């Protein structure tokens, strides 16, 4: 969704927010410059979103330096074992709270695992309104020390109109970090 992506980037620039963009690997070459120009972190969201084939090697054919991987549909396939991710030079894995089984980032087996509490799939699939999703997100931020939420450009029609206001509200409540920053903080804490 090129128009949605451009609008997201503009809103984040205006708000002074840096985000993590989990990009499908086959799209990374065409999107990379636009995203990095805003100081955002990049990570893989698989190579082609095909859960029936291996993804990590294909991602590393595109770029060996990106630190993170966001599991498509939060499905932790056999390929996404800690040893495999480490072998492919990934430092962090992001997936839903329900798939990871915990709600606070952890360093396990040399890999930082970052739980995603909320994403926009409920708006897309289940018809949840943005107002309700926003209310749940703000309430989660009030209740938890760590909240990661995920928004997709392909579902932007559900939330993009209220994105600037959401970011401004979240900025007053929490310290926003990229997933690379979250991972780096855990690596440093684990080294001490």
MODELLER restraints for C-alpha pairs under 7 A, 6 or more apart:
rsr = mdl.restraints
at = mdl.atoms
rsr.add(forms.Gaussian(group=physical.xy_distance, feature=features.Distance(at['CA:1:A'], at['CA:153:A']), mean=5.91, stdev=0.5))
rsr.add(forms.Gaussian(group=physical.xy_distance, feature=features.Distance(at['CA:1:A'], at['CA:154:A']), mean=5.63, stdev=0.5))
rsr.add(forms.Gaussian(group=physical.xy_distance, feature=features.Distance(at['CA:4:A'], at['CA:153:A']), mean=5.73, stdev=0.5))
rsr.add(forms.Gaussian(group=physical.xy_distance, feature=features.Distance(at['CA:4:A'], at['CA:156:A']), mean=6.31, stdev=0.5))
rsr.add(forms.Gaussian(group=physical.xy_distance, feature=features.Distance(at['CA:5:A'], at['CA:153:A']), mean=5.89, stdev=0.5))
rsr.add(forms.Gaussian(group=physical.xy_distance, feature=features.Distance(at['CA:11:A'], at['CA:164:A']), mean=5.84, stdev=0.5))
rsr.add(forms.Gaussian(group=physical.xy_distance, feature=features.Distance(at['CA:12:A'], at['CA:18:A']), mean=6.74, stdev=0.5))
rsr.add(forms.Gaussian(group=physical.xy_distance, feature=features.Distance(at['CA:13:A'], at['CA:38:A']), mean=6.60, stdev=0.5))
rsr.add(forms.Gaussian(group=physical.xy_distance, feature=features.Distance(at['CA:15:A'], at['CA:168:A']), mean=6.89, stdev=0.5))
rsr.add(forms.Gaussian(group=physical.xy_distance, feature=features.Distance(at['CA:18:A'], at['CA:39:A']), mean=6.18, stdev=0.5))
rsr.add(forms.Gaussian(group=physical.xy_distance, feature=features.Distance(at['CA:18:A'], at['CA:40:A']), mean=4.99, stdev=0.5))
rsr.add(forms.Gaussian(group=physical.xy_distance, feature=features.Distance(at['CA:18:A'], at['CA:178:A']), mean=6.63, stdev=0.5))
rsr.add(forms.Gaussian(group=physical.xy_distance, feature=features.Distance(at['CA:19:A'], at['CA:40:A']), mean=5.18, stdev=0.5))
rsr.add(forms.Gaussian(group=physical.xy_distance, feature=features.Distance(at['CA:19:A'], at['CA:41:A']), mean=6.29, stdev=0.5))
rsr.add(forms.Gaussian(group=physical.xy_distance, feature=features.Distance(at['CA:19:A'], at['CA:178:A']), mean=5.28, stdev=0.5))
rsr.add(forms.Gaussian(group=physical.xy_distance, feature=features.Distance(at['CA:20:A'], at['CA:40:A']), mean=5.78, stdev=0.5))
rsr.add(forms.Gaussian(group=physical.xy_distance, feature=features.Distance(at['CA:20:A'], at['CA:41:A']), mean=4.58, stdev=0.5))
rsr.add(forms.Gaussian(group=physical.xy_distance, feature=features.Distance(at['CA:20:A'], at['CA:42:A']), mean=5.66, stdev=0.5))
rsr.add(forms.Gaussian(group=physical.xy_distance, feature=features.Distance(at['CA:20:A'], at['CA:178:A']), mean=5.22, stdev=0.5))
rsr.add(forms.Gaussian(group=physical.xy_distance, feature=features.Distance(at['CA:20:A'], at['CA:179:A']), mean=6.11, stdev=0.5))
rsr.add(forms.Gaussian(group=physical.xy_distance, feature=features.Distance(at['CA:21:A'], at['CA:41:A']), mean=6.15, stdev=0.5))
rsr.add(forms.Gaussian(group=physical.xy_distance, feature=features.Distance(at['CA:21:A'], at['CA:42:A']), mean=4.96, stdev=0.5))
rsr.add(forms.Gaussian(group=physical.xy_distance, feature=features.Distance(at['CA:21:A'], at['CA:43:A']), mean=6.17, stdev=0.5))
rsr.add(forms.Gaussian(group=physical.xy_distance, feature=features.Distance(at['CA:22:A'], at['CA:42:A']), mean=5.96, stdev=0.5))
rsr.add(forms.Gaussian(group=physical.xy_distance, feature=features.Distance(at['CA:22:A'], at['CA:43:A']), mean=4.61, stdev=0.5))
rsr.add(forms.Gaussian(group=physical.xy_distance, feature=features.Distance(at['CA:22:A'], at['CA:44:A']), mean=5.01, stdev=0.5))
rsr.add(forms.Gaussian(group=physical.xy_distance, feature=features.Distance(at['CA:22:A'], at['CA:45:A']), mean=4.97, stdev=0.5))
rsr.add(forms.Gaussian(group=physical.xy_distance, feature=features.Distance(at['CA:22:A'], at['CA:70:A']), mean=6.29, stdev=0.5))
rsr.add(forms.Gaussian(group=physical.xy_distance, feature=features.Distance(at['CA:23:A'], at['CA:43:A']), mean=6.18, stdev=0.5))
rsr.add(forms.Gaussian(group=physical.xy_distance, feature=features.Distance(at['CA:23:A'], at['CA:44:A']), mean=5.01, stdev=0.5))
rsr.add(forms.Gaussian(group=physical.xy_distance, feature=features.Distance(at['CA:23:A'], at['CA:45:A']), mean=4.99, stdev=0.5))
rsr.add(forms.Gaussian(group=physical.xy_distance, feature=features.Distance(at['CA:24:A'], at['CA:44:A']), mean=5.82, stdev=0.5))
rsr.add(forms.Gaussian(group=physical.xy_distance, feature=features.Distance(at['CA:24:A'], at['CA:45:A']), mean=4.77, stdev=0.5))
rsr.add(forms.Gaussian(group=physical.xy_distance, feature=features.Distance(at['CA:24:A'], at['CA:46:A']), mean=5.36, stdev=0.5))
rsr.add(forms.Gaussian(group=physical.xy_distance, feature=features.Distance(at['CA:24:A'], at['CA:47:A']), mean=5.14, stdev=0.5))
rsr.add(forms.Gaussian(group=physical.xy_distance, feature=features.Distance(at['CA:24:A'], at['CA:48:A']), mean=5.78, stdev=0.5))
rsr.add(forms.Gaussian(group=physical.xy_distance, feature=features.Distance(at['CA:24:A'], at['CA:49:A']), mean=6.89, stdev=0.5))
rsr.add(forms.Gaussian(group=physical.xy_distance, feature=features.Distance(at['CA:25:A'], at['CA:44:A']), mean=5.97, stdev=0.5))
rsr.add(forms.Gaussian(group=physical.xy_distance, feature=features.Distance(at['CA:25:A'], at['CA:45:A']), mean=6.93, stdev=0.5))
rsr.add(forms.Gaussian(group=physical.xy_distance, feature=features.Distance(at['CA:25:A'], at['CA:46:A']), mean=6.10, stdev=0.5))
rsr.add(forms.Gaussian(group=physical.xy_distance, feature=features.Distance(at['CA:25:A'], at['CA:47:A']), mean=4.06, stdev=0.5))
rsr.add(forms.Gaussian(group=physical.xy_distance, feature=features.Distance(at['CA:25:A'], at['CA:48:A']), mean=6.43, stdev=0.5))
rsr.add(forms.Gaussian(group=physical.xy_distance, feature=features.Distance(at['CA:25:A'], at['CA:59:A']), mean=5.54, stdev=0.5))
rsr.add(forms.Gaussian(group=physical.xy_distance, feature=features.Distance(at['CA:25:A'], at['CA:62:A']), mean=6.60, stdev=0.5))
rsr.add(forms.Gaussian(group=physical.xy_distance, feature=features.Distance(at['CA:26:A'], at['CA:47:A']), mean=5.65, stdev=0.5))
rsr.add(forms.Gaussian(group=physical.xy_distance, feature=features.Distance(at['CA:26:A'], at['CA:48:A']), mean=6.16, stdev=0.5))
rsr.add(forms.Gaussian(group=physical.xy_distance, feature=features.Distance(at['CA:41:A'], at['CA:178:A']), mean=6.34, stdev=0.5))
rsr.add(forms.Gaussian(group=physical.xy_distance, feature=features.Distance(at['CA:41:A'], at['CA:180:A']), mean=6.75, stdev=0.5))
rsr.add(forms.Gaussian(group=physical.xy_distance, feature=features.Distance(at['CA:42:A'], at['CA:66:A']), mean=6.54, stdev=0.5))
rsr.add(forms.Gaussian(group=physical.xy_distance, feature=features.Distance(at['CA:43:A'], at['CA:66:A']), mean=5.59, stdev=0.5))
rsr.add(forms.Gaussian(group=physical.xy_distance, feature=features.Distance(at['CA:43:A'], at['CA:67:A']), mean=6.33, stdev=0.5))
rsr.add(forms.Gaussian(group=physical.xy_distance, feature=features.Distance(at['CA:43:A'], at['CA:68:A']), mean=4.70, stdev=0.5))
rsr.add(forms.Gaussian(group=physical.xy_distance, feature=features.Distance(at['CA:43:A'], at['CA:69:A']), mean=5.60, stdev=0.5))
rsr.add(forms.Gaussian(group=physical.xy_distance, feature=features.Distance(at['CA:44:A'], at['CA:68:A']), mean=6.24, stdev=0.5))
rsr.add(forms.Gaussian(group=physical.xy_distance, feature=features.Distance(at['CA:44:A'], at['CA:69:A']), mean=4.76, stdev=0.5))
rsr.add(forms.Gaussian(group=physical.xy_distance, feature=features.Distance(at['CA:44:A'], at['CA:70:A']), mean=6.13, stdev=0.5))
rsr.add(forms.Gaussian(group=physical.xy_distance, feature=features.Distance(at['CA:45:A'], at['CA:69:A']), mean=5.85, stdev=0.5))
rsr.add(forms.Gaussian(group=physical.xy_distance, feature=features.Distance(at['CA:45:A'], at['CA:70:A']), mean=4.78, stdev=0.5))
rsr.add(forms.Gaussian(group=physical.xy_distance, feature=features.Distance(at['CA:45:A'], at['CA:71:A']), mean=6.02, stdev=0.5))
rsr.add(forms.Gaussian(group=physical.xy_distance, feature=features.Distance(at['CA:45:A'], at['CA:72:A']), mean=6.07, stdev=0.5))
rsr.add(forms.Gaussian(group=physical.xy_distance, feature=features.Distance(at['CA:46:A'], at['CA:55:A']), mean=5.59, stdev=0.5))
rsr.add(forms.Gaussian(group=physical.xy_distance, feature=features.Distance(at['CA:46:A'], at['CA:59:A']), mean=6.72, stdev=0.5))
rsr.add(forms.Gaussian(group=physical.xy_distance, feature=features.Distance(at['CA:46:A'], at['CA:71:A']), mean=6.73, stdev=0.5))
rsr.add(forms.Gaussian(group=physical.xy_distance, feature=features.Distance(at['CA:46:A'], at['CA:72:A']), mean=6.57, stdev=0.5))
rsr.add(forms.Gaussian(group=physical.xy_distance, feature=features.Distance(at['CA:47:A'], at['CA:55:A']), mean=5.38, stdev=0.5))
rsr.add(forms.Gaussian(group=physical.xy_distance, feature=features.Distance(at['CA:47:A'], at['CA:58:A']), mean=6.02, stdev=0.5))
rsr.add(forms.Gaussian(group=physical.xy_distance, feature=features.Distance(at['CA:47:A'], at['CA:59:A']), mean=5.19, stdev=0.5))
rsr.add(forms.Gaussian(group=physical.xy_distance, feature=features.Distance(at['CA:49:A'], at['CA:72:A']), mean=6.22, stdev=0.5))
rsr.add(forms.Gaussian(group=physical.xy_distance, feature=features.Distance(at['CA:54:A'], at['CA:79:A']), mean=6.85, stdev=0.5))
rsr.add(forms.Gaussian(group=physical.xy_distance, feature=features.Distance(at['CA:56:A'], at['CA:88:A']), mean=6.75, stdev=0.5))
rsr.add(forms.Gaussian(group=physical.xy_distance, feature=features.Distance(at['CA:67:A'], at['CA:90:A']), mean=5.03, stdev=0.5))
rsr.add(forms.Gaussian(group=physical.xy_distance, feature=features.Distance(at['CA:67:A'], at['CA:91:A']), mean=5.15, stdev=0.5))
rsr.add(forms.Gaussian(group=physical.xy_distance, feature=features.Distance(at['CA:67:A'], at['CA:92:A']), mean=6.39, stdev=0.5))
rsr.add(forms.Gaussian(group=physical.xy_distance, feature=features.Distance(at['CA:67:A'], at['CA:180:A']), mean=6.96, stdev=0.5))
rsr.add(forms.Gaussian(group=physical.xy_distance, feature=features.Distance(at['CA:68:A'], at['CA:90:A']), mean=5.62, stdev=0.5))
rsr.add(forms.Gaussian(group=physical.xy_distance, feature=features.Distance(at['CA:68:A'], at['CA:91:A']), mean=5.92, stdev=0.5))
rsr.add(forms.Gaussian(group=physical.xy_distance, feature=features.Distance(at['CA:68:A'], at['CA:92:A']), mean=4.74, stdev=0.5))
rsr.add(forms.Gaussian(group=physical.xy_distance, feature=features.Distance(at['CA:68:A'], at['CA:93:A']), mean=5.80, stdev=0.5))
rsr.add(forms.Gaussian(group=physical.xy_distance, feature=features.Distance(at['CA:69:A'], at['CA:92:A']), mean=6.37, stdev=0.5))
rsr.add(forms.Gaussian(group=physical.xy_distance, feature=features.Distance(at['CA:69:A'], at['CA:93:A']), mean=4.94, stdev=0.5))
rsr.add(forms.Gaussian(group=physical.xy_distance, feature=features.Distance(at['CA:69:A'], at['CA:94:A']), mean=6.26, stdev=0.5))
rsr.add(forms.Gaussian(group=physical.xy_distance, feature=features.Distance(at['CA:70:A'], at['CA:93:A']), mean=5.80, stdev=0.5))
rsr.add(forms.Gaussian(group=physical.xy_distance, feature=features.Distance(at['CA:70:A'], at['CA:94:A']), mean=4.64, stdev=0.5))
rsr.add(forms.Gaussian(group=physical.xy_distance, feature=features.Distance(at['CA:70:A'], at['CA:95:A']), mean=5.98, stdev=0.5))
rsr.add(forms.Gaussian(group=physical.xy_distance, feature=features.Distance(at['CA:71:A'], at['CA:94:A']), mean=6.46, stdev=0.5))
rsr.add(forms.Gaussian(group=physical.xy_distance, feature=features.Distance(at['CA:71:A'], at['CA:95:A']), mean=5.66, stdev=0.5))
rsr.add(forms.Gaussian(group=physical.xy_distance, feature=features.Distance(at['CA:74:A'], at['CA:95:A']), mean=4.90, stdev=0.5))
rsr.add(forms.Gaussian(group=physical.xy_distance, feature=features.Distance(at['CA:74:A'], at['CA:96:A']), mean=5.52, stdev=0.5))
rsr.add(forms.Gaussian(group=physical.xy_distance, feature=features.Distance(at['CA:74:A'], at['CA:99:A']), mean=6.33, stdev=0.5))
rsr.add(forms.Gaussian(group=physical.xy_distance, feature=features.Distance(at['CA:75:A'], at['CA:99:A']), mean=6.94, stdev=0.5))
rsr.add(forms.Gaussian(group=physical.xy_distance, feature=features.Distance(at['CA:76:A'], at['CA:99:A']), mean=6.98, stdev=0.5))
rsr.add(forms.Gaussian(group=physical.xy_distance, feature=features.Distance(at['CA:82:A'], at['CA:109:A']), mean=6.62, stdev=0.5))
rsr.add(forms.Gaussian(group=physical.xy_distance, feature=features.Distance(at['CA:82:A'], at['CA:111:A']), mean=6.61, stdev=0.5))
rsr.add(forms.Gaussian(group=physical.xy_distance, feature=features.Distance(at['CA:91:A'], at['CA:111:A']), mean=5.29, stdev=0.5))
rsr.add(forms.Gaussian(group=physical.xy_distance, feature=features.Distance(at['CA:91:A'], at['CA:112:A']), mean=6.25, stdev=0.5))
rsr.add(forms.Gaussian(group=physical.xy_distance, feature=features.Distance(at['CA:92:A'], at['CA:111:A']), mean=5.40, stdev=0.5))
rsr.add(forms.Gaussian(group=physical.xy_distance, feature=features.Distance(at['CA:92:A'], at['CA:112:A']), mean=4.50, stdev=0.5))
rsr.add(forms.Gaussian(group=physical.xy_distance, feature=features.Distance(at['CA:92:A'], at['CA:113:A']), mean=5.67, stdev=0.5))
rsr.add(forms.Gaussian(group=physical.xy_distance, feature=features.Distance(at['CA:92:A'], at['CA:183:A']), mean=6.42, stdev=0.5))
rsr.add(forms.Gaussian(group=physical.xy_distance, feature=features.Distance(at['CA:93:A'], at['CA:112:A']), mean=6.34, stdev=0.5))
rsr.add(forms.Gaussian(group=physical.xy_distance, feature=features.Distance(at['CA:93:A'], at['CA:113:A']), mean=4.93, stdev=0.5))
rsr.add(forms.Gaussian(group=physical.xy_distance, feature=features.Distance(at['CA:93:A'], at['CA:114:A']), mean=6.08, stdev=0.5))
rsr.add(forms.Gaussian(group=physical.xy_distance, feature=features.Distance(at['CA:94:A'], at['CA:113:A']), mean=5.86, stdev=0.5))
rsr.add(forms.Gaussian(group=physical.xy_distance, feature=features.Distance(at['CA:94:A'], at['CA:114:A']), mean=4.56, stdev=0.5))
rsr.add(forms.Gaussian(group=physical.xy_distance, feature=features.Distance(at['CA:94:A'], at['CA:115:A']), mean=5.79, stdev=0.5))
rsr.add(forms.Gaussian(group=physical.xy_distance, feature=features.Distance(at['CA:94:A'], at['CA:116:A']), mean=6.68, stdev=0.5))
rsr.add(forms.Gaussian(group=physical.xy_distance, feature=features.Distance(at['CA:95:A'], at['CA:114:A']), mean=6.57, stdev=0.5))
rsr.add(forms.Gaussian(group=physical.xy_distance, feature=features.Distance(at['CA:95:A'], at['CA:115:A']), mean=5.40, stdev=0.5))
rsr.add(forms.Gaussian(group=physical.xy_distance, feature=features.Distance(at['CA:95:A'], at['CA:116:A']), mean=5.63, stdev=0.5))
rsr.add(forms.Gaussian(group=physical.xy_distance, feature=features.Distance(at['CA:96:A'], at['CA:115:A']), mean=5.27, stdev=0.5))
rsr.add(forms.Gaussian(group=physical.xy_distance, feature=features.Distance(at['CA:96:A'], at['CA:116:A']), mean=4.47, stdev=0.5))
rsr.add(forms.Gaussian(group=physical.xy_distance, feature=features.Distance(at['CA:96:A'], at['CA:117:A']), mean=6.10, stdev=0.5))
rsr.add(forms.Gaussian(group=physical.xy_distance, feature=features.Distance(at['CA:97:A'], at['CA:103:A']), mean=5.48, stdev=0.5))
rsr.add(forms.Gaussian(group=physical.xy_distance, feature=features.Distance(at['CA:97:A'], at['CA:115:A']), mean=4.78, stdev=0.5))
rsr.add(forms.Gaussian(group=physical.xy_distance, feature=features.Distance(at['CA:97:A'], at['CA:116:A']), mean=5.52, stdev=0.5))
rsr.add(forms.Gaussian(group=physical.xy_distance, feature=features.Distance(at['CA:97:A'], at['CA:117:A']), mean=5.52, stdev=0.5))
rsr.add(forms.Gaussian(group=physical.xy_distance, feature=features.Distance(at['CA:100:A'], at['CA:115:A']), mean=6.59, stdev=0.5))
rsr.add(forms.Gaussian(group=physical.xy_distance, feature=features.Distance(at['CA:102:A'], at['CA:115:A']), mean=6.85, stdev=0.5))
rsr.add(forms.Gaussian(group=physical.xy_distance, feature=features.Distance(at['CA:103:A'], at['CA:115:A']), mean=5.55, stdev=0.5))
rsr.add(forms.Gaussian(group=physical.xy_distance, feature=features.Distance(at['CA:104:A'], at['CA:115:A']), mean=6.42, stdev=0.5))
rsr.add(forms.Gaussian(group=physical.xy_distance, feature=features.Distance(at['CA:104:A'], at['CA:146:A']), mean=6.20, stdev=0.5))
rsr.add(forms.Gaussian(group=physical.xy_distance, feature=features.Distance(at['CA:105:A'], at['CA:112:A']), mean=6.78, stdev=0.5))
rsr.add(forms.Gaussian(group=physical.xy_distance, feature=features.Distance(at['CA:105:A'], at['CA:113:A']), mean=5.51, stdev=0.5))
rsr.add(forms.Gaussian(group=physical.xy_distance, feature=features.Distance(at['CA:105:A'], at['CA:114:A']), mean=4.59, stdev=0.5))
rsr.add(forms.Gaussian(group=physical.xy_distance, feature=features.Distance(at['CA:105:A'], at['CA:115:A']), mean=6.13, stdev=0.5))
rsr.add(forms.Gaussian(group=physical.xy_distance, feature=features.Distance(at['CA:106:A'], at['CA:112:A']), mean=5.51, stdev=0.5))
rsr.add(forms.Gaussian(group=physical.xy_distance, feature=features.Distance(at['CA:106:A'], at['CA:113:A']), mean=5.32, stdev=0.5))
rsr.add(forms.Gaussian(group=physical.xy_distance, feature=features.Distance(at['CA:106:A'], at['CA:114:A']), mean=6.88, stdev=0.5))
rsr.add(forms.Gaussian(group=physical.xy_distance, feature=features.Distance(at['CA:107:A'], at['CA:113:A']), mean=6.32, stdev=0.5))
rsr.add(forms.Gaussian(group=physical.xy_distance, feature=features.Distance(at['CA:107:A'], at['CA:186:A']), mean=6.45, stdev=0.5))
rsr.add(forms.Gaussian(group=physical.xy_distance, feature=features.Distance(at['CA:112:A'], at['CA:183:A']), mean=5.72, stdev=0.5))
rsr.add(forms.Gaussian(group=physical.xy_distance, feature=features.Distance(at['CA:115:A'], at['CA:148:A']), mean=6.77, stdev=0.5))
rsr.add(forms.Gaussian(group=physical.xy_distance, feature=features.Distance(at['CA:116:A'], at['CA:148:A']), mean=4.86, stdev=0.5))
rsr.add(forms.Gaussian(group=physical.xy_distance, feature=features.Distance(at['CA:116:A'], at['CA:149:A']), mean=5.53, stdev=0.5))
rsr.add(forms.Gaussian(group=physical.xy_distance, feature=features.Distance(at['CA:116:A'], at['CA:150:A']), mean=6.88, stdev=0.5))
rsr.add(forms.Gaussian(group=physical.xy_distance, feature=features.Distance(at['CA:117:A'], at['CA:147:A']), mean=6.17, stdev=0.5))
rsr.add(forms.Gaussian(group=physical.xy_distance, feature=features.Distance(at['CA:117:A'], at['CA:148:A']), mean=5.72, stdev=0.5))
rsr.add(forms.Gaussian(group=physical.xy_distance, feature=features.Distance(at['CA:117:A'], at['CA:149:A']), mean=5.84, stdev=0.5))
rsr.add(forms.Gaussian(group=physical.xy_distance, feature=features.Distance(at['CA:118:A'], at['CA:148:A']), mean=6.95, stdev=0.5))
rsr.add(forms.Gaussian(group=physical.xy_distance, feature=features.Distance(at['CA:118:A'], at['CA:149:A']), mean=4.72, stdev=0.5))
rsr.add(forms.Gaussian(group=physical.xy_distance, feature=features.Distance(at['CA:118:A'], at['CA:150:A']), mean=6.33, stdev=0.5))
rsr.add(forms.Gaussian(group=physical.xy_distance, feature=features.Distance(at['CA:119:A'], at['CA:149:A']), mean=5.39, stdev=0.5))
rsr.add(forms.Gaussian(group=physical.xy_distance, feature=features.Distance(at['CA:119:A'], at['CA:150:A']), mean=4.42, stdev=0.5))
rsr.add(forms.Gaussian(group=physical.xy_distance, feature=features.Distance(at['CA:119:A'], at['CA:151:A']), mean=5.68, stdev=0.5))
rsr.add(forms.Gaussian(group=physical.xy_distance, feature=features.Distance(at['CA:120:A'], at['CA:150:A']), mean=6.65, stdev=0.5))
rsr.add(forms.Gaussian(group=physical.xy_distance, feature=features.Distance(at['CA:120:A'], at['CA:151:A']), mean=5.41, stdev=0.5))
rsr.add(forms.Gaussian(group=physical.xy_distance, feature=features.Distance(at['CA:120:A'], at['CA:152:A']), mean=6.88, stdev=0.5))
rsr.add(forms.Gaussian(group=physical.xy_distance, feature=features.Distance(at['CA:122:A'], at['CA:128:A']), mean=5.69, stdev=0.5))
rsr.add(forms.Gaussian(group=physical.xy_distance, feature=features.Distance(at['CA:123:A'], at['CA:129:A']), mean=5.97, stdev=0.5))
rsr.add(forms.Gaussian(group=physical.xy_distance, feature=features.Distance(at['CA:123:A'], at['CA:130:A']), mean=6.79, stdev=0.5))
rsr.add(forms.Gaussian(group=physical.xy_distance, feature=features.Distance(at['CA:123:A'], at['CA:158:A']), mean=6.49, stdev=0.5))
rsr.add(forms.Gaussian(group=physical.xy_distance, feature=features.Distance(at['CA:124:A'], at['CA:155:A']), mean=6.36, stdev=0.5))
rsr.add(forms.Gaussian(group=physical.xy_distance, feature=features.Distance(at['CA:130:A'], at['CA:158:A']), mean=6.34, stdev=0.5))
rsr.add(forms.Gaussian(group=physical.xy_distance, feature=features.Distance(at['CA:130:A'], at['CA:159:A']), mean=5.72, stdev=0.5))
rsr.add(forms.Gaussian(group=physical.xy_distance, feature=features.Distance(at['CA:140:A'], at['CA:147:A']), mean=6.97, stdev=0.5))
rsr.add(forms.Gaussian(group=physical.xy_distance, feature=features.Distance(at['CA:141:A'], at['CA:147:A']), mean=6.03, stdev=0.5))
